[in-house]
Amino acid sequence: MTFIKLKKLLAKPKLRSLLQSLLEALDSPAVIKDVEGNILLGKIFEQAVERYPIAIEAQIIGWVEGDRKVATIADSLTFAALQELEKKHLAAETLDKYEELNFLYDISSKISTCLSIQEVIEVVIDEAKKLINTTEISFMLINRQTSELEIIQLQHNQLQRTAGTISGIEGQVMRSGKAEIVNNISQDSSSLGELNAISSLICAPLTVQNQTIGVITISHTEPIDYTTEDLKLFSALTSQAATAIQTTQYYEQLKEYSRTLEKKVVERTQELAEANAKLQTVNQELNRIATTDDLTQIHNRRYFNEYLLQEWRRLMRERHPISLIICDVDYFKLYNDHYGHPQGDQCLQKVADAMEKLVKRPADLVARYGGEEFAIILSNTNGLGAAQVAEDIRLAVLNLGIFHPLSKVHQFVTLSSGIATTIPSPELSPETLINMADKALYEAKETGRNCYCLKAVRPKIL
């Protein structure tokens, strides 16, 4: 509970000055005391006095003593205390929101690096235990190969899989696609049977593109009053986990298929040509998954880094220019918070598609750099050419007409870009180009956004 101290409140110069003016206007003696009886303002006087409380949220924080006129002072201090309390509540809510956003960003970063279901489950378990009081966490997933339900638990750093059935609270959540809180199993008949050792639980669906692929259940052997805030954070965690689990399921399925094909090559030499062709297709698909951003279907940060180094070395040999554009969707967090993540994802997909349509040369590359940032590598392109591409992209994104009511720049979604250009040399490195593009992007934002800034990188003369 947030508490307001009357002594600290009276220490505010403006309020103290206002009280002095009010006392002079009332022309009546008054004393302001805290709940312990300490005098904070005024002087003790002998005649009989009235006593008026200063109270917020049914809690008295002090008194005003004097004749009936001083009731106005008590009312004024009560009002001032309520205002101070509202400020503290707002500050606490803002801090909670900031911590929640940081939590979601941290979870997204950790899960995005997972390449196996076990890695995803380990991250989810670690983060869930930090958030919510629980003694057990279990997963129920649909096996993509057998289409059967499996209950998956992590024991001694090993995944334990057992057959599952659509029953109880998990089955209810699986069918409805809506998360559930049960704080007293003994009073919930739908949860009885398999959950005799459990007292409380939260069960949330794993949903990808409106399809439920499983559920995650956190439970406790003792009664726990799980709250809607617990459910909100846990649902945010499962939302991040669902996409990662499906991706790893695809990835593991493809790896298993690859291993099967390799075995057939050894066993059936007469089918070598056909098996090799299939194996190559699988490997290409695995490579595509590893180098493609799952949301926008353009190249990801990993491939960007590899390709930039490759082009840097080639153009250093040929002594030709290279330009890099780093773009950022203006005020995207405000857009995401206002419309929600699904519409925010659609916005990023449209922006990426607009860039892909404009950057068509075989040696050029468009990649998702991270979050709402994109990067464009322009080979054999000087600063003038890169500036033209950046302007074309800026106009293309603006012309998408994606309404952004919270933008401080334009009614539609806009783009800011930083451009760096140079001729690669041994004195420079790709990181130098990236850092300069980042600085240019920062200047574009400082200039007012919805624009670009260009910087040329020159080697140091020793």
N, C-alpha and C positions, 0 to 999 in steps of 0.2 A: 504494500500500500504506500502510495506517495504521501509524504508528510511535509507540511509547511511550518517553518519555525517563525513565530511572530517577531522575535528579536532580529532575525535576518531580514524579514520583510521591512521592518521599520528602519533598517540601515540604508535603504534606498533613498538617495537624496531628494528625488522628485516627490516621492510619497511623504517623506518627513516634512518637506517644505509645504506640501498641500495640507497636512495635518496642522501645522503651525498657523497657517492662514485660516483654517476652519475654526480652530480654537479662538483666534482673535475675533473672528466674525460672530461666533456664538457668545463671546464675552462671558464665558462660564467656566469655572475651574473643572478640570478633568484629570484623571490619572489612567494610564494604560499599563496593565500588568500582564505578565505571562501566567500560565497555569500554576506555576509554583509560587505566585504572589510577588515576584520581583517587579519593581517599577521600571518600566522601559521608557516612559515619557510622562511628564507632568510632575506635580508635587503633592505630597500628602496634605490633606486638610481635615479639620476637626469635625465639621458639621456632618450630620447624617447624609448619606448618599445612596443613590440607586446603583445597581450593578447590571451591566448589559454584556452579554456574551459575544465573543467573536468566534464563529463556528463555521466549519466547512465539512461537508459530508458527515453531518451529525457528530462531529468531533470538535470540542471546544479547544481553541488554541490560545485563548487569552480573554481578558475582561477590560471593559471601560467603566470607570467609576465616576460618578458626578450626579448632577440633577438630570431631569428628563431631556434637556437639550442635547446631552452628550450621546443619546441613542443614535443620533445622526453619525457620530464618529464611529460607533460600533458597526453600523450598517456600511459605512464607507470602507472600513478595514476588512469586513467580511467580503465585500465585493472585490477589493484588491487581492485578498488571499485566494479567492476563487479564480481570478485571472491568472495569478501565479501558478496555481494548480493546473490550470488548462495548459499553460506553457510547458510545464514539466511533463504532462501526459503526451503532448504533441512531440516533445523531444524524445520521449521514450518510444513512441510509435515510429518515429523517423529512424531511430537507431535500430529497432527491430526489423524494419523494412530493409535497411542497409545490410544488416547481418544476414537476412534471408537471401538477398540477391547475391551476396558474396558466397553464401553456402551453395546456392544453385550453380554459380559459375565454377566453384571449386569441384563440385561433384561432376559437372559436365566435363571438366578438364581431365579428371581422374578416370572416368568411365571411357572417355573417347580413346584412351591408350590401350584398353583391354583387347586382347586377341582371343580369349577363350572364355567359356561360360564360367569356369572356376574363378578367373580373375575378376569378372563382373560381380559374381556372388560375394567374393571376399571384400570388394570395395563397398558393396551395398550393406553387408553385415557390419563392417567397421563403422560406416557413417551412420547407420541406423542406431547402433549402440551409443553413439555420441549424442544422438538427438533424443532418444526415447528409452525409458526404463523397460528392459525386456530380459527374459531368461532364455528365449529360444526364437530363432528365425528360420522359417522353412519356405521353400519355393515349390510351387506346383506348376509344371510346364507341360505343354503339348509337345511330344517328341515328333519332330518334323519327318523322321524316317518311318516311324510306325504309326503316327497319328494317335498314339495312346498317351494318357496322362502319366506323369512321373512326379513323385515327391522327391525333391532333392534337398539334402542337408549336408553341411560341411562339418565333418568330424575328423579330428586329428589331421587337418590340412588335406583331407581327401574327400571327394564328392561321393556321397552315398545315395544311390538311386533305388527307390522302391515303387511298386505300382500304386497308382492313385485312382480314386473314383470321384465322380461328381456328386458329392453329398455334403451335408452339414453346411457350415458358414462359407467354406471355400467354394462349394458348388453353387451356392446362392450368388456369391460375388462373381463367379465365372459366368453364370447365365445372365446376370443383370448388367455386369460391367461397371457396377458402382461399389465404392469402398464402404466398409461397415466397421463400426466399433461395437464391441460387446464387453461391458465392464463387469458383468456378473453372469458367468456361464450357467450357473445353477438355475437362473431364472429365464434362460433362453433355450427353449426346447429344440430349436433348429440346430444348436451347436452341440447337443448331447451325443454321447456314443463314443466317438473317438477322442474326445477332449477331456476325459475325466481328470487328468492331472493339471489342467489349465484353468485359471480363474478369470483372466481377462485377455483380450486380444484386439488387434486391428488387422483387418484383411483388406488388401487393396489389389485391384486388377492390374495386369500388365497389358496395356493396350497400345497397339501400333496401327495407325490408319483405320481407326474404328473397329479393329479386330482384336479380341482378347486372346492372347497367346498363353496366359497363365495367371497365377496370383502369387502374392507374397504375403505371408502371415507373420506378424510379430506377436508374441504371447508372453504371459507371465504366470507363474505358478501361484502368485498371491494376488488378491484384488487390487487393481490399479485403476484409478479414475482417469482413463485416457480422455483427452479433450479434443475439440474440433481443431485446435491449433496443432496438436500432435498429428491428427489425421491430415491436415493441410501439408505439413512438412513431409510426412511419410509418402503422401500421394505425389508430391513433387519429386521425391527420390525415386519412386517406382516408375514415374513417367520417363525419367532419364534412363533408368535401367532397362525399360522395355525395348527401346530401339537398339541398345547395345546388345541385349540378349539375342534378339532376332538376327542382328548382323553376325554375331559369333556362331549362331546356329547355321546360318548360310555358309559361313567361312569353314566351320568344322565339317559340314556336309560336303563341301567342295574338296576339302583336304582328304576326306575319307574316300571320295570318289576318285581322287588322284592316286591314292595309294592302291586302290582296287585295280585301276588301269595299269599301273606299273607292274603289279603282280601278274596280270594277264599277259603282259608283254613277255615276261620270263617264261611263263607256262605255255604260251601259244605263240611260238615264233612265226607260224603261218599267218597270224593276224597282226603282225608287227606294224605294218603300214597304217592300218586302220586305228589301232590302239594309240600309236604315236600322234596321229592327227587329233584324236579325242583328248589325249593328254595335253597337247599344245593348246587346245581350246580352253581346257580347264585352267591351265597355268596363266593364259591370257586373262581369263576372268578373275583369277586370284590377284593378278597384277593390277587389273582395273579397279578392283575393290580396294586394294592397298593404296592406290594413287588418286582415287576419286572421292570428292566430298559427297557424303551420303545425302545431304539435303538438296544442294544445288546441282549435283551431277556434273560439276566442272572439276578441274584438277584441285587437289588439296595442297596444304602447306608443305607436306613432305615432298611431293613431286616438284613443287615450285622451287624448293631449295636445290634439288638435284639438277633441274633444268637450267636454273640461273648459273650455277657453276659450270655446266657444260657449255652454255653459250658464251660465258665470260672467257673461257679458255680459247674457244674457236675464234671469237672476234679479236682477242689479244694477238693471236697469230696473224690474222688478216688485217689488223689495224683499222677496223671499222667501228663505228659508234654503236652503243647500246643505251637504251633508255628504260627506266622503270617508273611505273605509275602505281602509287598506293592510294586506294580510294576508301572512303568511309561514308556510310549512310548517315546523314545528318540527323541527330536527335533520335536515333533508332530505339534507344531504351525507353524513351517516352512513348514512342509508337507501340512498342512491345507491351509495355505496362497497360496502355489504354485498350488495345485490341486483343491482347492475349497472344500466347506463343504460336498457335496454329496460323493466325493471320500474319504474324510477324515472319514466320517461315515462308509463307506465300510471297510476302514482299521481297525477301532475299532471293527467292527463286526467280521472280520477275526481273529484278536488277541484274542477276547473273546472266539470264537469257538475253537481256538487252546488250550486255557487254560482248557475249559470245557472237552475236549477230554482226557487231561492228568490227571486231578484231578477227580478221579472216586469213591473214597471211600464214603460210605453213610454219614459219619459224617463230611466230609470235605465240604468246601463251596468256590465257586468263586463268587465274586460280583464286580460290577462297583463302584469304590470308589468315582469317580468324574472326569469329563473331560476325560483326557487320562490316568487316574490312575485306577488300579484294585487292589483288595485285596483278599487274599486266606487264609482261616482259616484251619489249619491242626491239627486235634485232635489226641491225643496220638502219637505225632510226636516230636522227639527231634531235635536239631540243625542240626545234620548230615543228617537226613532224609529230613528236610526242605531245606537244601542246595541242595540236589539232585533234589528235585522237582523244585526249582528255576532254576537250570541249565538246566533241561529238558525243562522247559517253554522257557527259553532264546533261546535255540537251535531251538525249534519248531517255535517260532516267526521269527527267522532269516531265517529258511528254507521255510517260506511262500514265500520268494522272492519278497516282496512288494518293488518295486523300490523307493528309496528316494534320489534324486539327491542333496538335500540341507543338508543331514545329515553330521555332522562332524565326524561321527564314522565309518560308513559303507555305501556301496551303497544301501543296503536294510534297511528296517525298523528294528530297534533293540529295546531291552527292558533292562531297569535297574531295579534292585530289592533290597529292603532292608528287611532283615529277623530279627525277634526278637523271641526268644524262652525262655520259663520258665516253672516252675511248679507253678500253681496258689496257692496263699496263702493269708491269711487275710491282710498281710502287703502290698500286691500289689493290683493293679486294672487293668481292661482291658485297661484303658486309658494309664497306664504305658507301656503296651505292644505296643500300637499304637504309642506312642511317640518314643519308642526305635526303632521301625521299620521305622518310618519317618527319624530318625537320620541315620540309616543304609542306607536308600535310598539316603539320601543326600551325604553320604560318597561314595556310589557307583558312583554317578554322578561326584563327585570331582575326583574319581580315573580314570575316563575316559569313563564311561557309558558302555553299552553292557556287564554288569557284575552284580554280586550281592555282598552284604556285610552282614555279619552275626554278631549279637550281642546277648549275653545271658543276661537275666534279673534276678538278684538275689535280694531277699528281704533284707532290711536293718537290721543289727544286733544291737538291742538296748542294 
